[in-house]
Amino acid sequence: MPAALPVYMPWLMTAGFGWLYYRRIRRHFGWQAWRPVRNGIRIGILSLVSAMLVLAAIYVPHVAWGVVAGAIAGVGLGWFALKHTVISTRDGAPGYTPNPWIGGALAVLLIGRLAWRWYAGAFSQGMGQGMGNASPLTLALAAALVCYGLVQAIGLAVRLRAGNTAA
């Protein structure tokens, strides 16, 4: 039984990543209840991932421009989407309706880029080469998505803690 696990591992990992991205994209549509603890955890994780992207930009120089450009685009899109996020209450519970198109488009772009890299065989070479074959475009999209999420999470925390329920 354990010998068969490596054979199925790529399929299991693909299904797991697919499920995670489905849940991520689903969060961009419709009213969302405000969960401050979950938002705080999200801010912590996204800050850690941002720090890892900065380290990747420092130690893998050929991807630095992609990380910087993606981070700038992500912050700008996050700020723009935050301006178009509607804060409201339902049944006395605070919540928000995010801009569905910006976050959804970023997630779909990243999935499309990862699918293209997978199709081109970038992941079939194994992890032995480290970040040597890292793509600046893929890391730019990742940085944009991470910075977008970080700006959204921090902005929502500030707006909802201030008690601002205006649109």
Phi and psi in radians as a Rosetta constraint file:
Dihedral C 1 N 2 CA 2 C 2 CIRCULARHARMONIC -1.088 0.35
Dihedral N 2 CA 2 C 2 N 3 CIRCULARHARMONIC -0.480 0.35
Dihedral C 2 N 3 CA 3 C 3 CIRCULARHARMONIC -1.189 0.35
Dihedral N 3 CA 3 C 3 N 4 CIRCULARHARMONIC -0.470 0.35
Dihedral C 3 N 4 CA 4 C 4 CIRCULARHARMONIC -1.419 0.35
Dihedral N 4 CA 4 C 4 N 5 CIRCULARHARMONIC -0.305 0.35
Dihedral C 4 N 5 CA 5 C 5 CIRCULARHARMONIC -1.052 0.35
Dihedral N 5 CA 5 C 5 N 6 CIRCULARHARMONIC -0.777 0.35
Dihedral C 5 N 6 CA 6 C 6 CIRCULARHARMONIC -1.067 0.35
Dihedral N 6 CA 6 C 6 N 7 CIRCULARHARMONIC -0.484 0.35
Dihedral C 6 N 7 CA 7 C 7 CIRCULARHARMONIC -1.179 0.35
Dihedral N 7 CA 7 C 7 N 8 CIRCULARHARMONIC -0.673 0.35
Dihedral C 7 N 8 CA 8 C 8 CIRCULARHARMONIC -1.560 0.35
Dihedral N 8 CA 8 C 8 N 9 CIRCULARHARMONIC -0.173 0.35
Dihedral C 8 N 9 CA 9 C 9 CIRCULARHARMONIC -1.017 0.35
Dihedral N 9 CA 9 C 9 N 10 CIRCULARHARMONIC -0.770 0.35
Dihedral C 9 N 10 CA 10 C 10 CIRCULARHARMONIC -1.052 0.35
Dihedral N 10 CA 10 C 10 N 11 CIRCULARHARMONIC -0.642 0.35
Dihedral C 10 N 11 CA 11 C 11 CIRCULARHARMONIC -1.214 0.35
Dihedral N 11 CA 11 C 11 N 12 CIRCULARHARMONIC -0.722 0.35
Dihedral C 11 N 12 CA 12 C 12 CIRCULARHARMONIC -1.144 0.35
Dihedral N 12 CA 12 C 12 N 13 CIRCULARHARMONIC -0.729 0.35
Dihedral C 12 N 13 CA 13 C 13 CIRCULARHARMONIC -1.156 0.35
Dihedral N 13 CA 13 C 13 N 14 CIRCULARHARMONIC -0.704 0.35
Dihedral C 13 N 14 CA 14 C 14 CIRCULARHARMONIC -1.100 0.35
Dihedral N 14 CA 14 C 14 N 15 CIRCULARHARMONIC -0.768 0.35
Dihedral C 14 N 15 CA 15 C 15 CIRCULARHARMONIC -1.122 0.35
Dihedral N 15 CA 15 C 15 N 16 CIRCULARHARMONIC -0.714 0.35
Dihedral C 15 N 16 CA 16 C 16 CIRCULARHARMONIC -1.102 0.35
Dihedral N 16 CA 16 C 16 N 17 CIRCULARHARMONIC -0.794 0.35
Dihedral C 16 N 17 CA 17 C 17 CIRCULARHARMONIC -1.137 0.35
Dihedral N 17 CA 17 C 17 N 18 CIRCULARHARMONIC -0.663 0.35
Dihedral C 17 N 18 CA 18 C 18 CIRCULARHARMONIC -1.065 0.35
Dihedral N 18 CA 18 C 18 N 19 CIRCULARHARMONIC -0.739 0.35
Dihedral C 18 N 19 CA 19 C 19 CIRCULARHARMONIC -1.127 0.35
Dihedral N 19 CA 19 C 19 N 20 CIRCULARHARMONIC -0.756 0.35
Dihedral C 19 N 20 CA 20 C 20 CIRCULARHARMONIC -1.070 0.35
Dihedral N 20 CA 20 C 20 N 21 CIRCULARHARMONIC -0.756 0.35
Dihedral C 20 N 21 CA 21 C 21 CIRCULARHARMONIC -1.231 0.35
Dihedral N 21 CA 21 C 21 N 22 CIRCULARHARMONIC -0.591 0.35
Dihedral C 21 N 22 CA 22 C 22 CIRCULARHARMONIC -1.047 0.35
Dihedral N 22 CA 22 C 22 N 23 CIRCULARHARMONIC -0.814 0.35
Dihedral C 22 N 23 CA 23 C 23 CIRCULARHARMONIC -1.120 0.35
Dihedral N 23 CA 23 C 23 N 24 CIRCULARHARMONIC -0.674 0.35
Dihedral C 23 N 24 CA 24 C 24 CIRCULARHARMONIC -1.138 0.35
Dihedral N 24 CA 24 C 24 N 25 CIRCULARHARMONIC -0.803 0.35
Dihedral C 24 N 25 CA 25 C 25 CIRCULARHARMONIC -1.200 0.35
Dihedral N 25 CA 25 C 25 N 26 CIRCULARHARMONIC -0.625 0.35
Dihedral C 25 N 26 CA 26 C 26 CIRCULARHARMONIC -1.092 0.35
Dihedral N 26 CA 26 C 26 N 27 CIRCULARHARMONIC -0.520 0.35
Dihedral C 26 N 27 CA 27 C 27 CIRCULARHARMONIC -1.196 0.35
Dihedral N 27 CA 27 C 27 N 28 CIRCULARHARMONIC -0.211 0.35
Dihedral C 27 N 28 CA 28 C 28 CIRCULARHARMONIC -1.498 0.35
Dihedral N 28 CA 28 C 28 N 29 CIRCULARHARMONIC -0.066 0.35
Dihedral C 28 N 29 CA 29 C 29 CIRCULARHARMONIC -2.115 0.35
Dihedral N 29 CA 29 C 29 N 30 CIRCULARHARMONIC 2.293 0.35
Dihedral C 29 N 30 CA 30 C 30 CIRCULARHARMONIC 1.494 0.35
Dihedral N 30 CA 30 C 30 N 31 CIRCULARHARMONIC 3.031 0.35
Dihedral C 30 N 31 CA 31 C 31 CIRCULARHARMONIC -1.204 0.35
Dihedral N 31 CA 31 C 31 N 32 CIRCULARHARMONIC 2.382 0.35
Dihedral C 31 N 32 CA 32 C 32 CIRCULARHARMONIC -2.100 0.35
Dihedral N 32 CA 32 C 32 N 33 CIRCULARHARMONIC 2.298 0.35
Dihedral C 32 N 33 CA 33 C 33 CIRCULARHARMONIC -1.221 0.35
Dihedral N 33 CA 33 C 33 N 34 CIRCULARHARMONIC 2.506 0.35
Dihedral C 33 N 34 CA 34 C 34 CIRCULARHARMONIC -1.380 0.35
Dihedral N 34 CA 34 C 34 N 35 CIRCULARHARMONIC 2.140 0.35
Dihedral C 34 N 35 CA 35 C 35 CIRCULARHARMONIC -2.189 0.35
Dihedral N 35 CA 35 C 35 N 36 CIRCULARHARMONIC 1.670 0.35
Dihedral C 35 N 36 CA 36 C 36 CIRCULARHARMONIC -1.088 0.35
Dihedral N 36 CA 36 C 36 N 37 CIRCULARHARMONIC -0.632 0.35
Dihedral C 36 N 37 CA 37 C 37 CIRCULARHARMONIC -1.179 0.35
Dihedral N 37 CA 37 C 37 N 38 CIRCULARHARMONIC -0.791 0.35
Dihedral C 37 N 38 CA 38 C 38 CIRCULARHARMONIC -1.087 0.35
Dihedral N 38 CA 38 C 38 N 39 CIRCULARHARMONIC -0.678 0.35
Dihedral C 38 N 39 CA 39 C 39 CIRCULARHARMONIC -1.155 0.35
Dihedral N 39 CA 39 C 39 N 40 CIRCULARHARMONIC -0.687 0.35
Dihedral C 39 N 40 CA 40 C 40 CIRCULARHARMONIC -1.111 0.35
Dihedral N 40 CA 40 C 40 N 41 CIRCULARHARMONIC -0.709 0.35
Dihedral C 40 N 41 CA 41 C 41 CIRCULARHARMONIC -1.123 0.35
Dihedral N 41 CA 41 C 41 N 42 CIRCULARHARMONIC -0.724 0.35
Dihedral C 41 N 42 CA 42 C 42 CIRCULARHARMONIC -1.064 0.35
Dihedral N 42 CA 42 C 42 N 43 CIRCULARHARMONIC -0.749 0.35
Dihedral C 42 N 43 CA 43 C 43 CIRCULARHARMONIC -1.080 0.35
Dihedral N 43 CA 43 C 43 N 44 CIRCULARHARMONIC -0.758 0.35
Dihedral C 43 N 44 CA 44 C 44 CIRCULARHARMONIC -1.085 0.35
Dihedral N 44 CA 44 C 44 N 45 CIRCULARHARMONIC -0.809 0.35
Dihedral C 44 N 45 CA 45 C 45 CIRCULARHARMONIC -1.158 0.35
Dihedral N 45 CA 45 C 45 N 46 CIRCULARHARMONIC -0.775 0.35
Dihedral C 45 N 46 CA 46 C 46 CIRCULARHARMONIC -1.159 0.35
Dihedral N 46 CA 46 C 46 N 47 CIRCULARHARMONIC -0.567 0.35
Dihedral C 46 N 47 CA 47 C 47 CIRCULARHARMONIC -1.141 0.35
Dihedral N 47 CA 47 C 47 N 48 CIRCULARHARMONIC -0.715 0.35
Dihedral C 47 N 48 CA 48 C 48 CIRCULARHARMONIC -1.124 0.35
Dihedral N 48 CA 48 C 48 N 49 CIRCULARHARMONIC -0.763 0.35
Dihedral C 48 N 49 CA 49 C 49 CIRCULARHARMONIC -1.147 0.35
Dihedral N 49 CA 49 C 49 N 50 CIRCULARHARMONIC -0.652 0.35
Dihedral C 49 N 50 CA 50 C 50 CIRCULARHARMONIC -1.077 0.35
Dihedral N 50 CA 50 C 50 N 51 CIRCULARHARMONIC -0.730 0.35
Dihedral C 50 N 51 CA 51 C 51 CIRCULARHARMONIC -1.106 0.35
Dihedral N 51 CA 51 C 51 N 52 CIRCULARHARMONIC -0.668 0.35
Dihedral C 51 N 52 CA 52 C 52 CIRCULARHARMONIC -1.157 0.35
Dihedral N 52 CA 52 C 52 N 53 CIRCULARHARMONIC -0.645 0.35
Dihedral C 52 N 53 CA 53 C 53 CIRCULARHARMONIC -1.154 0.35
Dihedral N 53 CA 53 C 53 N 54 CIRCULARHARMONIC -0.652 0.35
Dihedral C 53 N 54 CA 54 C 54 CIRCULARHARMONIC -1.118 0.35
Dihedral N 54 CA 54 C 54 N 55 CIRCULARHARMONIC -0.732 0.35
Dihedral C 54 N 55 CA 55 C 55 CIRCULARHARMONIC -1.104 0.35
Dihedral N 55 CA 55 C 55 N 56 CIRCULARHARMONIC -0.689 0.35
Dihedral C 55 N 56 CA 56 C 56 CIRCULARHARMONIC -1.078 0.35
Dihedral N 56 CA 56 C 56 N 57 CIRCULARHARMONIC -0.699 0.35
Dihedral C 56 N 57 CA 57 C 57 CIRCULARHARMONIC -1.161 0.35
Dihedral N 57 CA 57 C 57 N 58 CIRCULARHARMONIC -0.588 0.35
Dihedral C 57 N 58 CA 58 C 58 CIRCULARHARMONIC -1.314 0.35
Dihedral N 58 CA 58 C 58 N 59 CIRCULARHARMONIC -0.803 0.35
Dihedral C 58 N 59 CA 59 C 59 CIRCULARHARMONIC -1.568 0.35
Dihedral N 59 CA 59 C 59 N 60 CIRCULARHARMONIC -0.244 0.35
Dihedral C 59 N 60 CA 60 C 60 CIRCULARHARMONIC -2.173 0.35
Dihedral N 60 CA 60 C 60 N 61 CIRCULARHARMONIC 1.491 0.35
Dihedral C 60 N 61 CA 61 C 61 CIRCULARHARMONIC -1.028 0.35
Dihedral N 61 CA 61 C 61 N 62 CIRCULARHARMONIC -0.518 0.35
Dihedral C 61 N 62 CA 62 C 62 CIRCULARHARMONIC -1.275 0.35
Dihedral N 62 CA 62 C 62 N 63 CIRCULARHARMONIC -0.149 0.35
Dihedral C 62 N 63 CA 63 C 63 CIRCULARHARMONIC -1.854 0.35
Dihedral N 63 CA 63 C 63 N 64 CIRCULARHARMONIC -0.016 0.35
Dihedral C 63 N 64 CA 64 C 64 CIRCULARHARMONIC -1.060 0.35
Dihedral N 64 CA 64 C 64 N 65 CIRCULARHARMONIC -0.776 0.35
Dihedral C 64 N 65 CA 65 C 65 CIRCULARHARMONIC -1.092 0.35
Dihedral N 65 CA 65 C 65 N 66 CIRCULARHARMONIC -0.632 0.35
Dihedral C 65 N 66 CA 66 C 66 CIRCULARHARMONIC -1.162 0.35
Dihedral N 66 CA 66 C 66 N 67 CIRCULARHARMONIC -0.744 0.35
Dihedral C 66 N 67 CA 67 C 67 CIRCULARHARMONIC -1.146 0.35
Dihedral N 67 CA 67 C 67 N 68 CIRCULARHARMONIC -0.760 0.35
Dihedral C 67 N 68 CA 68 C 68 CIRCULARHARMONIC -1.147 0.35
Dihedral N 68 CA 68 C 68 N 69 CIRCULARHARMONIC -0.817 0.35
Dihedral C 68 N 69 CA 69 C 69 CIRCULARHARMONIC -1.110 0.35
Dihedral N 69 CA 69 C 69 N 70 CIRCULARHARMONIC -0.728 0.35
Dihedral C 69 N 70 CA 70 C 70 CIRCULARHARMONIC -1.132 0.35
Dihedral N 70 CA 70 C 70 N 71 CIRCULARHARMONIC -0.692 0.35
Dihedral C 70 N 71 CA 71 C 71 CIRCULARHARMONIC -1.137 0.35
Dihedral N 71 CA 71 C 71 N 72 CIRCULARHARMONIC -0.739 0.35
Dihedral C 71 N 72 CA 72 C 72 CIRCULARHARMONIC -1.116 0.35
Dihedral N 72 CA 72 C 72 N 73 CIRCULARHARMONIC -0.785 0.35
Dihedral C 72 N 73 CA 73 C 73 CIRCULARHARMONIC -1.120 0.35
Dihedral N 73 CA 73 C 73 N 74 CIRCULARHARMONIC -0.706 0.35
Dihedral C 73 N 74 CA 74 C 74 CIRCULARHARMONIC -1.129 0.35
Dihedral N 74 CA 74 C 74 N 75 CIRCULARHARMONIC -0.715 0.35
Dihedral C 74 N 75 CA 75 C 75 CIRCULARHARMONIC -1.142 0.35
Dihedral N 75 CA 75 C 75 N 76 CIRCULARHARMONIC -0.759 0.35
Dihedral C 75 N 76 CA 76 C 76 CIRCULARHARMONIC -1.106 0.35
Dihedral N 76 CA 76 C 76 N 77 CIRCULARHARMONIC -0.794 0.35
Dihedral C 76 N 77 CA 77 C 77 CIRCULARHARMONIC -1.173 0.35
Dihedral N 77 CA 77 C 77 N 78 CIRCULARHARMONIC -0.639 0.35
Dihedral C 77 N 78 CA 78 C 78 CIRCULARHARMONIC -1.116 0.35
Dihedral N 78 CA 78 C 78 N 79 CIRCULARHARMONIC -0.735 0.35
Dihedral C 78 N 79 CA 79 C 79 CIRCULARHARMONIC -1.134 0.35
Dihedral N 79 CA 79 C 79 N 80 CIRCULARHARMONIC -0.766 0.35
Dihedral C 79 N 80 CA 80 C 80 CIRCULARHARMONIC -1.111 0.35
Dihedral N 80 CA 80 C 80 N 81 CIRCULARHARMONIC -0.783 0.35
Dihedral C 80 N 81 CA 81 C 81 CIRCULARHARMONIC -1.160 0.35
Dihedral N 81 CA 81 C 81 N 82 CIRCULARHARMONIC -0.625 0.35
Dihedral C 81 N 82 CA 82 C 82 CIRCULARHARMONIC -1.112 0.35
Dihedral N 82 CA 82 C 82 N 83 CIRCULARHARMONIC -0.631 0.35
Dihedral C 82 N 83 CA 83 C 83 CIRCULARHARMONIC -1.151 0.35
Dihedral N 83 CA 83 C 83 N 84 CIRCULARHARMONIC -0.423 0.35
Dihedral C 83 N 84 CA 84 C 84 CIRCULARHARMONIC -1.821 0.35
Dihedral N 84 CA 84 C 84 N 85 CIRCULARHARMONIC 0.230 0.35
Dihedral C 84 N 85 CA 85 C 85 CIRCULARHARMONIC -1.569 0.35
Dihedral N 85 CA 85 C 85 N 86 CIRCULARHARMONIC 2.296 0.35
Dihedral C 85 N 86 CA 86 C 86 CIRCULARHARMONIC -1.705 0.35
Dihedral N 86 CA 86 C 86 N 87 CIRCULARHARMONIC 2.142 0.35
Dihedral C 86 N 87 CA 87 C 87 CIRCULARHARMONIC -1.645 0.35
Dihedral N 87 CA 87 C 87 N 88 CIRCULARHARMONIC 2.276 0.35
Dihedral C 87 N 88 CA 88 C 88 CIRCULARHARMONIC -2.690 0.35
Dihedral N 88 CA 88 C 88 N 89 CIRCULARHARMONIC 3.000 0.35
Dihedral C 88 N 89 CA 89 C 89 CIRCULARHARMONIC -2.111 0.35
Dihedral N 89 CA 89 C 89 N 90 CIRCULARHARMONIC 2.560 0.35
Dihedral C 89 N 90 CA 90 C 90 CIRCULARHARMONIC -2.341 0.35
Dihedral N 90 CA 90 C 90 N 91 CIRCULARHARMONIC 2.182 0.35
Dihedral C 90 N 91 CA 91 C 91 CIRCULARHARMONIC 0.953 0.35
Dihedral N 91 CA 91 C 91 N 92 CIRCULARHARMONIC 0.630 0.35
Dihedral C 91 N 92 CA 92 C 92 CIRCULARHARMONIC 1.413 0.35
Dihedral N 92 CA 92 C 92 N 93 CIRCULARHARMONIC -0.025 0.35
Dihedral C 92 N 93 CA 93 C 93 CIRCULARHARMONIC -1.758 0.35
Dihedral N 93 CA 93 C 93 N 94 CIRCULARHARMONIC 2.290 0.35
Dihedral C 93 N 94 CA 94 C 94 CIRCULARHARMONIC -1.261 0.35
Dihedral N 94 CA 94 C 94 N 95 CIRCULARHARMONIC 2.653 0.35
Dihedral C 94 N 95 CA 95 C 95 CIRCULARHARMONIC -2.915 0.35
Dihedral N 95 CA 95 C 95 N 96 CIRCULARHARMONIC -3.001 0.35
Dihedral C 95 N 96 CA 96 C 96 CIRCULARHARMONIC -2.680 0.35
Dihedral N 96 CA 96 C 96 N 97 CIRCULARHARMONIC 2.733 0.35
Dihedral C 96 N 97 CA 97 C 97 CIRCULARHARMONIC -2.055 0.35
Dihedral N 97 CA 97 C 97 N 98 CIRCULARHARMONIC 1.899 0.35
Dihedral C 97 N 98 CA 98 C 98 CIRCULARHARMONIC -1.311 0.35
Dihedral N 98 CA 98 C 98 N 99 CIRCULARHARMONIC 2.817 0.35
Dihedral C 98 N 99 CA 99 C 99 CIRCULARHARMONIC -1.233 0.35
Dihedral N 99 CA 99 C 99 N 100 CIRCULARHARMONIC 2.001 0.35
Dihedral C 99 N 100 CA 100 C 100 CIRCULARHARMONIC -1.300 0.35
Dihedral N 100 CA 100 C 100 N 101 CIRCULARHARMONIC -0.454 0.35
Dihedral C 100 N 101 CA 101 C 101 CIRCULARHARMONIC -1.417 0.35
Dihedral N 101 CA 101 C 101 N 102 CIRCULARHARMONIC -0.642 0.35
Dihedral C 101 N 102 CA 102 C 102 CIRCULARHARMONIC -1.224 0.35
Dihedral N 102 CA 102 C 102 N 103 CIRCULARHARMONIC -0.922 0.35
Dihedral C 102 N 103 CA 103 C 103 CIRCULARHARMONIC -1.124 0.35
Dihedral N 103 CA 103 C 103 N 104 CIRCULARHARMONIC -0.703 0.35
Dihedral C 103 N 104 CA 104 C 104 CIRCULARHARMONIC -1.128 0.35
Dihedral N 104 CA 104 C 104 N 105 CIRCULARHARMONIC -0.710 0.35
Dihedral C 104 N 105 CA 105 C 105 CIRCULARHARMONIC -1.134 0.35
Dihedral N 105 CA 105 C 105 N 106 CIRCULARHARMONIC -0.720 0.35
Dihedral C 105 N 106 CA 106 C 106 CIRCULARHARMONIC -1.098 0.35
Dihedral N 106 CA 106 C 106 N 107 CIRCULARHARMONIC -0.755 0.35
Dihedral C 106 N 107 CA 107 C 107 CIRCULARHARMONIC -1.126 0.35
Dihedral N 107 CA 107 C 107 N 108 CIRCULARHARMONIC -0.734 0.35
Dihedral C 107 N 108 CA 108 C 108 CIRCULARHARMONIC -1.161 0.35
Dihedral N 108 CA 108 C 108 N 109 CIRCULARHARMONIC -0.680 0.35
Dihedral C 108 N 109 CA 109 C 109 CIRCULARHARMONIC -1.063 0.35
Dihedral N 109 CA 109 C 109 N 110 CIRCULARHARMONIC -0.759 0.35
Dihedral C 109 N 110 CA 110 C 110 CIRCULARHARMONIC -1.149 0.35
Dihedral N 110 CA 110 C 110 N 111 CIRCULARHARMONIC -0.747 0.35
Dihedral C 110 N 111 CA 111 C 111 CIRCULARHARMONIC -1.091 0.35
Dihedral N 111 CA 111 C 111 N 112 CIRCULARHARMONIC -0.748 0.35
Dihedral C 111 N 112 CA 112 C 112 CIRCULARHARMONIC -1.087 0.35
Dihedral N 112 CA 112 C 112 N 113 CIRCULARHARMONIC -0.715 0.35
Dihedral C 112 N 113 CA 113 C 113 CIRCULARHARMONIC -1.164 0.35
Dihedral N 113 CA 113 C 113 N 114 CIRCULARHARMONIC -0.752 0.35
Dihedral C 113 N 114 CA 114 C 114 CIRCULARHARMONIC -1.114 0.35
Dihedral N 114 CA 114 C 114 N 115 CIRCULARHARMONIC -0.687 0.35
Dihedral C 114 N 115 CA 115 C 115 CIRCULARHARMONIC -1.111 0.35
Dihedral N 115 CA 115 C 115 N 116 CIRCULARHARMONIC -0.712 0.35
Dihedral C 115 N 116 CA 116 C 116 CIRCULARHARMONIC -1.112 0.35
Dihedral N 116 CA 116 C 116 N 117 CIRCULARHARMONIC -0.757 0.35
Dihedral C 116 N 117 CA 117 C 117 CIRCULARHARMONIC -1.124 0.35
Dihedral N 117 CA 117 C 117 N 118 CIRCULARHARMONIC -0.659 0.35
Dihedral C 117 N 118 CA 118 C 118 CIRCULARHARMONIC -1.152 0.35
Dihedral N 118 CA 118 C 118 N 119 CIRCULARHARMONIC -0.768 0.35
Dihedral C 118 N 119 CA 119 C 119 CIRCULARHARMONIC -1.081 0.35
Dihedral N 119 CA 119 C 119 N 120 CIRCULARHARMONIC -0.663 0.35
Dihedral C 119 N 120 CA 120 C 120 CIRCULARHARMONIC -1.326 0.35
Dihedral N 120 CA 120 C 120 N 121 CIRCULARHARMONIC -0.116 0.35
Dihedral C 120 N 121 CA 121 C 121 CIRCULARHARMONIC 1.580 0.35
Dihedral N 121 CA 121 C 121 N 122 CIRCULARHARMONIC 0.271 0.35
Dihedral C 121 N 122 CA 122 C 122 CIRCULARHARMONIC -1.164 0.35
Dihedral N 122 CA 122 C 122 N 123 CIRCULARHARMONIC -0.490 0.35
Dihedral C 122 N 123 CA 123 C 123 CIRCULARHARMONIC -1.663 0.35
Dihedral N 123 CA 123 C 123 N 124 CIRCULARHARMONIC -0.073 0.35
Dihedral C 123 N 124 CA 124 C 124 CIRCULARHARMONIC -1.460 0.35
Dihedral N 124 CA 124 C 124 N 125 CIRCULARHARMONIC -0.175 0.35
Dihedral C 124 N 125 CA 125 C 125 CIRCULARHARMONIC -1.476 0.35
Dihedral N 125 CA 125 C 125 N 126 CIRCULARHARMONIC -0.077 0.35
Dihedral C 125 N 126 CA 126 C 126 CIRCULARHARMONIC 1.455 0.35
Dihedral N 126 CA 126 C 126 N 127 CIRCULARHARMONIC -3.130 0.35
Dihedral C 126 N 127 CA 127 C 127 CIRCULARHARMONIC -1.693 0.35
Dihedral N 127 CA 127 C 127 N 128 CIRCULARHARMONIC 0.122 0.35
Dihedral C 127 N 128 CA 128 C 128 CIRCULARHARMONIC -1.132 0.35
Dihedral N 128 CA 128 C 128 N 129 CIRCULARHARMONIC -0.455 0.35
Dihedral C 128 N 129 CA 129 C 129 CIRCULARHARMONIC -1.539 0.35
Dihedral N 129 CA 129 C 129 N 130 CIRCULARHARMONIC -0.091 0.35
Dihedral C 129 N 130 CA 130 C 130 CIRCULARHARMONIC 1.156 0.35
Dihedral N 130 CA 130 C 130 N 131 CIRCULARHARMONIC -2.401 0.35
Dihedral C 130 N 131 CA 131 C 131 CIRCULARHARMONIC -1.607 0.35
Dihedral N 131 CA 131 C 131 N 132 CIRCULARHARMONIC 0.168 0.35
Dihedral C 131 N 132 CA 132 C 132 CIRCULARHARMONIC -1.064 0.35
Dihedral N 132 CA 132 C 132 N 133 CIRCULARHARMONIC -0.541 0.35
Dihedral C 132 N 133 CA 133 C 133 CIRCULARHARMONIC -1.839 0.35
Dihedral N 133 CA 133 C 133 N 134 CIRCULARHARMONIC 0.396 0.35
Dihedral C 133 N 134 CA 134 C 134 CIRCULARHARMONIC -1.181 0.35
Dihedral N 134 CA 134 C 134 N 135 CIRCULARHARMONIC 2.485 0.35
Dihedral C 134 N 135 CA 135 C 135 CIRCULARHARMONIC -1.697 0.35
Dihedral N 135 CA 135 C 135 N 136 CIRCULARHARMONIC 2.266 0.35
Dihedral C 135 N 136 CA 136 C 136 CIRCULARHARMONIC -1.082 0.35
Dihedral N 136 CA 136 C 136 N 137 CIRCULARHARMONIC -0.603 0.35
Dihedral C 136 N 137 CA 137 C 137 CIRCULARHARMONIC -1.171 0.35
Dihedral N 137 CA 137 C 137 N 138 CIRCULARHARMONIC -0.752 0.35
Dihedral C 137 N 138 CA 138 C 138 CIRCULARHARMONIC -1.107 0.35
Dihedral N 138 CA 138 C 138 N 139 CIRCULARHARMONIC -0.766 0.35
Dihedral C 138 N 139 CA 139 C 139 CIRCULARHARMONIC -1.244 0.35
Dihedral N 139 CA 139 C 139 N 140 CIRCULARHARMONIC -0.490 0.35
Dihedral C 139 N 140 CA 140 C 140 CIRCULARHARMONIC -1.144 0.35
Dihedral N 140 CA 140 C 140 N 141 CIRCULARHARMONIC -0.770 0.35
Dihedral C 140 N 141 CA 141 C 141 CIRCULARHARMONIC -1.145 0.35
Dihedral N 141 CA 141 C 141 N 142 CIRCULARHARMONIC -0.689 0.35
Dihedral C 141 N 142 CA 142 C 142 CIRCULARHARMONIC -1.122 0.35
Dihedral N 142 CA 142 C 142 N 143 CIRCULARHARMONIC -0.761 0.35
Dihedral C 142 N 143 CA 143 C 143 CIRCULARHARMONIC -1.132 0.35
Dihedral N 143 CA 143 C 143 N 144 CIRCULARHARMONIC -0.676 0.35
Dihedral C 143 N 144 CA 144 C 144 CIRCULARHARMONIC -1.115 0.35
Dihedral N 144 CA 144 C 144 N 145 CIRCULARHARMONIC -0.757 0.35
Dihedral C 144 N 145 CA 145 C 145 CIRCULARHARMONIC -1.165 0.35
Dihedral N 145 CA 145 C 145 N 146 CIRCULARHARMONIC -0.733 0.35
Dihedral C 145 N 146 CA 146 C 146 CIRCULARHARMONIC -1.173 0.35
Dihedral N 146 CA 146 C 146 N 147 CIRCULARHARMONIC -0.805 0.35
Dihedral C 146 N 147 CA 147 C 147 CIRCULARHARMONIC -1.191 0.35
Dihedral N 147 CA 147 C 147 N 148 CIRCULARHARMONIC -0.610 0.35
Dihedral C 147 N 148 CA 148 C 148 CIRCULARHARMONIC -1.054 0.35
Dihedral N 148 CA 148 C 148 N 149 CIRCULARHARMONIC -0.844 0.35
Dihedral C 148 N 149 CA 149 C 149 CIRCULARHARMONIC -1.112 0.35
Dihedral N 149 CA 149 C 149 N 150 CIRCULARHARMONIC -0.659 0.35
Dihedral C 149 N 150 CA 150 C 150 CIRCULARHARMONIC -1.172 0.35
Dihedral N 150 CA 150 C 150 N 151 CIRCULARHARMONIC -0.776 0.35
Dihedral C 150 N 151 CA 151 C 151 CIRCULARHARMONIC -1.116 0.35
Dihedral N 151 CA 151 C 151 N 152 CIRCULARHARMONIC -0.733 0.35
Dihedral C 151 N 152 CA 152 C 152 CIRCULARHARMONIC -1.080 0.35
Dihedral N 152 CA 152 C 152 N 153 CIRCULARHARMONIC -0.833 0.35
Dihedral C 152 N 153 CA 153 C 153 CIRCULARHARMONIC -1.124 0.35
Dihedral N 153 CA 153 C 153 N 154 CIRCULARHARMONIC -0.785 0.35
Dihedral C 153 N 154 CA 154 C 154 CIRCULARHARMONIC -1.174 0.35
Dihedral N 154 CA 154 C 154 N 155 CIRCULARHARMONIC -0.750 0.35
Dihedral C 154 N 155 CA 155 C 155 CIRCULARHARMONIC -1.095 0.35
Dihedral N 155 CA 155 C 155 N 156 CIRCULARHARMONIC -0.716 0.35
Dihedral C 155 N 156 CA 156 C 156 CIRCULARHARMONIC -1.144 0.35
Dihedral N 156 CA 156 C 156 N 157 CIRCULARHARMONIC -0.693 0.35
Dihedral C 156 N 157 CA 157 C 157 CIRCULARHARMONIC -1.071 0.35
Dihedral N 157 CA 157 C 157 N 158 CIRCULARHARMONIC -0.762 0.35
Dihedral C 157 N 158 CA 158 C 158 CIRCULARHARMONIC -1.156 0.35
Dihedral N 158 CA 158 C 158 N 159 CIRCULARHARMONIC -0.813 0.35
Dihedral C 158 N 159 CA 159 C 159 CIRCULARHARMONIC -1.178 0.35
Dihedral N 159 CA 159 C 159 N 160 CIRCULARHARMONIC -0.722 0.35
Dihedral C 159 N 160 CA 160 C 160 CIRCULARHARMONIC -1.385 0.35
Dihedral N 160 CA 160 C 160 N 161 CIRCULARHARMONIC -0.532 0.35
Dihedral C 160 N 161 CA 161 C 161 CIRCULARHARMONIC -1.266 0.35
Dihedral N 161 CA 161 C 161 N 162 CIRCULARHARMONIC -0.479 0.35
Dihedral C 161 N 162 CA 162 C 162 CIRCULARHARMONIC -1.326 0.35
Dihedral N 162 CA 162 C 162 N 163 CIRCULARHARMONIC -0.174 0.35
Dihedral C 162 N 163 CA 163 C 163 CIRCULARHARMONIC 1.403 0.35
Dihedral N 163 CA 163 C 163 N 164 CIRCULARHARMONIC 0.328 0.35
Dihedral C 163 N 164 CA 164 C 164 CIRCULARHARMONIC -1.365 0.35
Dihedral N 164 CA 164 C 164 N 165 CIRCULARHARMONIC 1.869 0.35
Dihedral C 164 N 165 CA 165 C 165 CIRCULARHARMONIC -1.873 0.35
Dihedral N 165 CA 165 C 165 N 166 CIRCULARHARMONIC 0.210 0.35
Dihedral C 165 N 166 CA 166 C 166 CIRCULARHARMONIC -1.346 0.35
Dihedral N 166 CA 166 C 166 N 167 CIRCULARHARMONIC 2.766 0.35
